[in-house]
Amino acid sequence: MKIIKQPLNKASIFENSIVIDDEYVKAVVDVTKELIAYDAGMHFDLEQMLLEQGSRQEDLWGINLLKNMSGDDWIEFDSMINIRPAQNNRSRRVEDENARKTIVNIINKLFI
């Protein structure tokens, strides 16, 4: 499991990482600290690592980074950790448009 706080080459995340079905890498974004954890078989493991390092659960959103997609299409907003009725997110998808925009901005800032 790795944490990104500084810009990283986008292609490098698919090297030496757990790539599910040779299609995507799981990641969790902390929208307040503007960092990304990736390289695990489950979003939950990434979430737990970030929580242990001081992130707040309400700031963490699970995504998948798709290997063969480009533009904003390489980000899939789908994870079990996103189900949060208390935050009005009742599905695996990040439902709040502003949260999705924030995630996209962080991804675009940290993956070059």
N, C-alpha and C positions, 0 to 999 in steps of 0.2 A: 504494500500500500504506500502511496506517495501523496505528498501535498505540494501543490503549486501555489507560490506566492508571487513569483516573478515570471515574465513571459517565457514561453517555451515553444519550440517548433511543434506545430500540430502533428506532423507525421511521426514524431518521436513517441507519442503516447501509445501508438500501436506496436512499438518495438519493445520487447521485454516486458509486456504487460499481459494480463489475462484478457484475451479477446474472446468474447462469447460467440460461439458458432462462426468464428472468423468474420464477424460482422460488426461488433460494437464493444466498447469498453464502458463499464459502469463508473459513474462519478457522482459525487455529492458536492454541491455548491453552498458555501456559506455566504449569503447575500449581504451580511453586515461586514464581515471581515474581508470580503472579496478574495476568497481563496477557494481552491478546488482540491478535493481528495479523489484519487482514482486508483485503479489497479487492484480490484478485489472481485471475488465471485458474487458478492452480495452487497447491495447498497447499505444494508444494515451494518455491516462491518465498517464501512467507511464512515457512516454516521456515528458509530460508537467511538471511533478513533478521534473524530473531531470534537465530540462531546467531552472526551477525556482531556482534550487540549483547551477546553474553555469555550467552545462554541455553544450557542443556545439552540435547542432543538427547533424552535420556531423559525430560526434563520436558515435551516438546512433543507435543501431540496434535492431529491434524487433525479438524475438524468442519465441518458445513455448517449454516448458519442459514437456516431455511425461512421464506420471506416470508409465506405465507398460513396459518401455523400459530400456535398460541398455547400458553401453559403450557410445560411441559417438552418438548412435542411439536415445538417449533420448532427443537430441537437434534437433528441427525442425526450420529451418531458414526461417520463413514465417510470414510476417506482412505487412500491408498496409503502415506502416511508412517507410518501406524499399524502396518504390518507389521513386527514386531520379535521374531523368535524368541528373542533373548537376554533379552527382558523377558517371555517367555511370552505374547506377543500375536502370534498366527499368522495373523490376518485383518486386513482393512481396518477392522473395527469395533473400538472400544475395548472389550476383553473384560473388564477388571477393573472390578468394580462400584464399588469405592472410588474409582478414577480417574474413572469416569463421574460419581459424586456430587460429587467435587471440581470437575470441569469445570462441572457444573450450578450449583454454588454460586458459582463465579467469574462465570459468565454472568449469573446473577441479581443479583450484586453490581454488575457493570459496565454492564448494560443495564437501564435503568429505564423 
